[in-house]
Amino acid sequence: MSTRRIFAQPARYAAIAPYLWMVLFFLVPFVFVLKISLSQTAIAQPPYVPVFDLSEGWSAIKAAFAQLSFDNFRLLISDSLYISSYLRSVVVAVTSTLILLLIGYPIAYGMARLPQRWQPIAMMLVIVPFWTSFLIRIYAWINILQHDGLLNKVLLALHLVSSPVVWLSTDTAMYLGIVYSYLPFMILPLYATLSKMDSSLLEAAADLGSSPRQAFWLVTFPLSLPGVGAGALLCFIPIIGEFVIPDLLAGSGSMMIGQTLWLEFFTNKDWPVAAAAAVALLALLVPPLLLYDRLQRRRLGDAK
Amino acid sequence: MARHVNRLSPFNITALALGVAFLYLPIVILVIYSFNASRLVTVWGGWSLRWYQEFFNDRAMLDAAWMSLRVGAVSATIATLLGTLAAVGLVRGERFRGRTLFSGMLYAPLVMPEVITGLSLLLLFVALNAERGFWTVTIAHTTLTMCFVTVVVQSRLASLDRSLEEAAMDLGCDPVQAFVRVTLPLILPAIAAGWMLAFTLSLDDVVIASFTTGPGSATLPIRIYSEVRLGVKPEINAICTIVIALIAVLIVIASLASKLSSARGESAAPL
């Protein structure tokens, strides 16, 4: 045990630099977001009234708290634009996650049943698109989906449609883009649980008289639920705040909360409201993040 | 009787084939059309390198590409250093004060929407009165990508046999020497893979870069993004193909690195 003590000392100090970095560039910025979401909108540079000045000590802090304004949040609640983008984010994230599960599960299942030496190759095939630029992959779809793009050409040639279908700037295109981009995030955790599953359980089920289909629903599927949960959350959480995909592929009708934040910030230059939208988005993410954390912990606990 | 349970069914094979086709077809189409001679993106006019030439004559795009490569290289290097240190601290260090907070901070950016990370960093830079440009984007990318590096290095380090280091120390190494001479060479492939992942992620990011960059220092994705919003241009196909080729080379190197690491008897990290 004494050797472990010797280990611990220098290893512990290794964390100091990254720790400080994360506090400075991850934690502290959130404090600023909170602070600015509670400050008044002003048309100036920087476009908000500072409400905090630590150099003036305790009285300044007290004065600052007295000045805090919840106007931005009141605006978020009263304006239907924010409520609807909030709701749309949830609807889009839930729908996409369900589609991803439906498409990702059979693929992960097929991968887990491949002969042992092909499995790493299949995994590589799934990971490579995840490495390939996400913006470029969305752009590739614009090529295909545009009015005189490949999809319409194929459909016309096969006489499936009589005139070009509008794909671009529709919700269909957006869901397609989201499913395409997040598919690896769904497949990998599913594959991880499915490939670790003990096949003797299935043999036992077969010996006891269950058909392959019954065995799947009674044995495989329930055992893969942790992977389903991890995959679903891994997709759901970032999709909620998605900006690039809906901006490029969806119509201009209704926006997701990430787009609203972007619009407030870059177009309306209303930083306090943008900050308030960020806080609201964060609040939306806390429950799934906590859930994901618990799932991860349980999985790590199982591994030990 | 029991043998059929693990066989591939036609359904499995169809799912796999469709899945792979879905993932790769759009990219393949993009690459093919980048060699299209026609000005119209959708009309095939024969093979040509015209749009590549166009890109190499486009000053603004080249500047953006150079900016992206610099940001990617510098941020990936800092992120790899910090991420490796973080992984060592988390795996080899005993419990220390704020360990939960630390690992929480390292996991959060992996799933946090980029608009939040971008906006919050920008507000910090404004409060610090930092001039926005190369360094602010680099710091932002470092913050995001070091979390990915930590995950990659951490999983490799956790699967490593501790007794190797203990043996080195029994033979007279101090802990730092044992780490540098025994552990570091063993986790080097994971560190290399982490660097490449960080570089790729930085090369890909639009949202965080848009928030943290200043006027006149756009990265390549920012430029591509603003072009794409205006409509499809064949030149963009060529640029995208170059980026894909660059990333493909990096992936080959990374997979060779992880092969090397599994050849050394340990299972490789999943990324």
Interface residues (C-beta under 8 A of the other chain):
Chain A: T3 R4 R5 I6 F7 A8 Q9 P10 A11 R12 Y13 A14 A15 I16 A17 P18 Y19 W21 M22 V23 F25 F26 L27 V28 P29 F30 F32 V33 I36 P46 I103 P106 I107 Y109 G110 M111 R113 L114 A122 M123 M124 L125 V126 I127 V128 P129 W131 T132 S133 F134 L135 I136 R137 Y139 A140 W141 I142 N143 I144 Q146 D148 G149 L150 K153 Y180 L183 P184 I187 L188 A192 S199 L202 E203 A205 A206 D207 P212 A215 L234 I237 P238 I240 G241 E242 F243 V244 D247 L248 G258 L261 W262 F265 F266 W271 A274 A275 A278 L281 L282 L285 L289 Y292 D293 Q296
Chain B: M1 A2 H4 V5 N6 R7 L8 S9 F11 N12 I13 A15 L16 G19 V20 F22 L23 Y24 P26 I27 I29 L30 Y33 L40 V41 T42 L82 G83 L85 A86 V88 G89 L90 V91 R92 G93 E94 F96 G98 F102 G104 M105 L106 Y107 A108 P109 V111 M112 P113 E114 V115 I116 T117 L119 S120 L121 L123 L124 V126 A127 I139 A140 T142 T143 M146 T150 R162 E165 E166 M169 D170 P175 V176 F179 L197 T200 L203 D204 V206 V207 S210 F211 P221 I224 Y225 V228 R229 V232 I236 N237 C240 V243 I244 I247 A248 L250 I251 S255 P270 L271
